[in-house]
Amino acid sequence: MKLSAGVVRLRQDEYQTMTERELLGRSQSDERAYSEIISRHLGTVRRLAGIYSKGGFDYDDLFSEGLMGLMNAVKTYDESKGASFSTYSYSCISNRMMNSVKRSTRIKSSEEPMDDELEITSGQSPESILMSSEGEAEIWELAESRLSELERNVLESYLEGKSHAETAEELGITPKSVDNALQRIRRKFRS
């Protein structure tokens, strides 16, 4: 029994010692290789989210966007184009965050004064407020101005009764990302 535990341990460590090239080669069909390459580049996502959030943007939103950029980089990287994966992934992460910042800036510049927004009481859940017929149009206007595109898509799927797994598959993200988006939506509606 001890021997097999050692073999399993060796196999887990094997992924940590692989080169990026080896991991990328396996990442399309091997979930552990995919996870390892993602974990190696999470520092870049965190660092860039920290930099962009200093401009007044939400760190969690930026981190989510950056993570989606990184996941896309793993799926679309082509070594024959001449760039290293680190360079390519940095560009994908940064571009995804910059696009989010641009969208957010456009939304903020077109917002109406805060006095006209619907006040949400803390005694009601965001779901019950959204489902009520009274103020529904105002809620959706608020959602349009406050939620990221990803959060709006997650919210629509949630209100359609889809599971986290179904929503994740539909949007090309992980179920954990769906849960994180729902948590951010709740916080934004309560604030």
N, C-alpha and C positions, 0 to 999 in steps of 0.2 A: 504494500500500500504506500509506503514511504517513497519507493522508487517512482511510482506513477505520479505522485505529487511533485517530485523533482522534475519529471519530464514535462508536466503541465507548466511548471514554473519556468523551465527553460524555453518552452514555446512562447510564453507571454513575453519574456525578456527578448526573444528573437525579434519581435517587432520594434522594440526600442533601439536595437542595434542596426536595424536596416537603414540603408541610405534613402534619401528622398526619392531617388529614381526607382528603387525597388518597391517602395511603398506605393508610389504613383502607379507603377505597373500592375500592382495587385489591387489597388483601391476600388476599381470598378466591380470586382467580383468578391472581394474580401472585406467584410465590415470592420474587422480589427485593423487592417492596414489603413482603411479610410479614417477610422477614429484616431489612429496614431498620427497621421499626417495633419489632421485637423488640430489635434492637441498641440502639436509642435508649433503651429502658427497662431494659436490663440493670443499669445503675447502681443503680436502685431495688431490684432483686432482690439485688444484692450488699450494699447498705447494710442492708437488712432482715435478710438472713441473718447479717450480722455482729452486728447488735444482738441477735437471738434466740440466736445461738450463745454469747454471753457468759453465758447462763444454763446453760451446760453441755451444750448440744445440738450435734449434729454439723453443722458449717457446710455440708458437701457435701450432706447430706440436705436441709437447709433451702433451699439454693440450688436443688436439683432441684425441690423442691416449689414454690418461688417461681416458677421458670421455667415449670412447668406451669400455675400460676395466671396468669402473664402470657400464655402461649399461649392459654389459655381466654378471657382478657379480649379478645384480638384477635378471636377467633372469635365472641364473644357480645356485643360492644359495640353498643349501640343509642343513637345520638346523640339520638334523639327523647326519651329519658328525662331529658335536661337536664344530666347530668354530663359534664364533660370526660373525654377518654380517660385523661389522666394520673390524675385522681381515681379513676376506675373501675378502672384497672389496679392502682393502689396498693392499693385495697380488696381486689381479687381476690388479689393477691400476699400481702398481709398475712393475709388470712383463711386462705389455703391453708397458710401457715407456722404460724399459730396452731393450726389443726386438727392439724397434724403434731405440734406440741409437746404438745397435749392428749393425743393418742393415745400419744405416747411417755411422758408422765407417768403415764398409766393403766397402761401396760405395766410401767414401772419400779416402781410401787407394788405391783403384784401379783407381782413376781418372787420366786422362792425364793432362799435364801441362795446365794452364789456357790460355796461348797464343794461343792455337789451337782451342779454343772454338769459336763458331759463335757469332758475335757481333749483338745484336738486337737493332735496332734503336727505340727511344721512339715514333716516329711518327706512328708506326704500332701497331695494337693490337696483342696480342699473337695468337688469333684465325686466323687472316689473315696470319700471318707468318707461322703458322702450316699448313694452307690449301694450301699455295703456293707450287708448285712442286719443285722450286729451293731451295735447302738446306733442304729438308724434312728429309732426313736421319740424317743430322747433328742435326736438332732440336730434333728428337726422341732420339738421343744419349744424348743430353743435358738433356732432360726430364728424361731419365733413371738415370742419375747421380745426378740430383738436386731434383727431386720430390720423396716424400714418396710413398709407395705402394698405399695408399689410394688416394693420389693426382693423380697418374697415372690412377687409375681406374675411378676416377671422370672425368678426362680429356678425357679419351676414350669415356665414356658415353656422355659427353657434345658434343664431335665431331660427335657422332652418331646421335645427335639431340634429345636426351632424355631429358625430363623435370627434374627439381630438384626432384620432387616427385617420378618419375620413377627410377631415379638414387638412391635416398635414399632407396627405397624399395628393389632394387636389391642388394645394398651393406649393408643393415641392419643398416642404420644410419638415422639421421633426415634430412629433407630438409635444415635446417639451417646449419648443418654440411657440406652438399654439397656446399652451398653458401660460407661458410668459406673456404673450400678447394679451390674453384675457385678463391677466392680473393687472397689466398696465392700463387696459381699458377701464377696469373697475376703479383704479386709483384716479384716473382722469375724470371719470364721471362723478366721483365723490368729492373731488376738490373744487 
